[in-house]
Every structure is written in structure tokens, then in C-alpha cells.
Amino acid sequence: MDVELTLAPRTAGPLLENLFQYYAYDFSESIGLDVGDDGMFAPRSLEPYWQDPFRHPFLARVAGQHAGFALVHQRSYLTADPAVCDIAEFFVLRKYRRRGVGAALARQVFELFKGRWEVRQLASNGAATQFWRAVIAGYTDGRFVETTWDNERWRGPVQEFDNSR
């Protein structure tokens, strides 16, 4: 499938916040999120993505239809190193899963930011770990390292690679 990746303009904030509800729904199973009295997951402010120069919000479309998003930080979540990129959040609508959309989206994002990367998954999200291992292995021809973090900062697998070569 042909995946179109675009940097989300500030005017796309409400769209991204709406898509984030589906993302939270998917995560509710593995991290126990509940909805509020209004039936919505607690809103998360995405405003920093248009304020902080190291944050980058991307939207994905397939055949002109919204298919997901990727939120990228040009700063390590684990160490705050500004020379390391991080997939902060990544989401593909269920309709487009297992069709190559997520892998295409990830590859396009990686190509936009050359250098060192960290891709994290929660320990409780085995499906995400399988997805990222396969995508990163294919993208790097197997040249990545996976470690498992278990501290106050992060609990779960982290794949690290460098695509600057």
C-alpha cells in the first residue's frame, strides 16, 4: 500500500487528538487505561508538538484516508541525548494493520531523521515488540541491538540502531 506521510500542521491538532483516542483505546488493554465520565480517555495535550523544536508530529494516509500517526522526538526518552531520535508514539488504524502500512510509515519516518534511534515498547505489549523487531530488522538488515530496560525510567524492550551510514 502506498503510504503518504506528512508533517502535521498546527491546524491538524484536533484530528491528531481524535486519532489519539483510538491509540489510547488500543493501549487500554495492556496498561489498564479507563475512560472518564464522558466516555473519553483523558485528553493528552499534544500542543508541545507545535511548540518544541525537537518534537515532530506526522500523519499517515492511505489512498487519501487517514491511517495513523507517528510522533517523533529528536531526543532520547531514556537519556535525554539530543543526538538520538525516539518514536514517542506510533499508531496505525486497525483497518490498515497487517498490510504493510505500519512498516512503510516507520521506514519513511526513519529516512527523515538520519542518525541514532531508540524504539521503545512497553513490556506488556508483545505485539508491538514483534512488529518493531521485524520492521527494524528489515530496515537495518539486522544491524540493531535490543536491550531490556527495567528501571524507573522505562520497563520494556528497546531497539537501537544507526541509519546514518
Residue pairs with C-beta under 8 A, 6 or more apart in sequence:
1 62
1 63
1 96
1 99
1 100
1 101
1 104
2 62
2 63
2 104
3 60
3 61
3 62
3 67
3 101
3 104
3 105
3 108
4 60
4 61
4 62
5 58
5 59
5 60
5 70
5 105
5 108
5 109
6 58
6 59
6 61
7 56
7 57
7 58
8 15
8 16
8 49
8 57
8 58
8 59
8 69
10 50
12 57
12 59
13 46
13 47
13 50
15 59
15 66
16 46
16 49
16 57
16 59
16 69
17 43
17 44
17 46
19 66
19 68
19 69
19 91
19 93
20 41
20 44
20 46
20 69
20 89
20 91
21 40
21 41
22 91
22 93
23 69
23 89
23 91
24 33
24 41
24 44
25 41
26 91
27 33
27 125
28 34
28 41
30 122
30 124
30 125
31 122
31 124
33 41
33 42
34 41
35 41
36 42
46 57
46 71
48 55
49 55
49 56
49 57
49 71
50 57
54 73
54 74
54 75
54 82
55 71
55 72
55 73
55 74
55 88
56 71
56 72
56 73
56 74
56 112
57 69
57 70
57 71
57 72
58 69
58 70
58 71
58 72
58 105
58 109
59 66
59 68
59 69
60 66
60 67
60 68
60 69
60 70
60 92
60 101
60 105
61 67
62 96
62 101
66 93
67 92
67 93
67 95
67 96
67 101
67 105
68 90
68 91
68 92
68 93
68 96
68 101
68 102
68 105
69 89
69 90
69 91
70 87
70 89
70 90
70 91
70 105
70 106
70 109
71 87
71 88
71 89
71 90
72 85
72 86
72 87
72 88
72 109
72 112
72 113
73 85
73 86
73 88
74 82
74 85
74 86
74 113
75 81
75 82
75 84
75 86
76 82
76 84
76 86
76 118
77 86
77 88
77 118
77 120
77 153
77 154
78 86
78 118
78 120
78 149
78 153
78 154
78 158
81 116
83 115
83 116
84 115
84 116
84 117
84 118
85 113
85 115
85 116
85 117
85 118
86 117
86 118
86 119
86 120
87 106
87 109
87 117
87 118
87 119
87 120
90 102
90 105
90 106
92 101
92 102
92 105
96 102
102 131
102 135
103 134
103 135
103 138
106 132
106 135
106 139
107 135
107 139
110 117
110 139
110 163
111 163
114 163
114 164
115 162
115 163
115 164
116 160
116 161
116 162
116 164
117 159
117 160
117 161
117 162
117 163
118 158
118 159
118 160
119 132
119 136
119 158
119 159
119 160
120 149
120 154
120 156
120 157
120 158
121 128
121 129
121 132
121 156
121 157
121 158
122 128
122 155
122 156
123 148
123 150
123 155
123 156
123 157
124 156
125 156
129 156
129 157
132 157
132 159
133 146
133 159
136 144
136 159
136 161
137 144
139 161
139 163
140 161
140 163
143 161
144 159
144 160
144 161
145 159
145 160
145 161
146 157
146 158
146 159
146 160
147 157
147 158
147 160
148 156
148 157
148 158
149 155
149 156
149 157
149 158
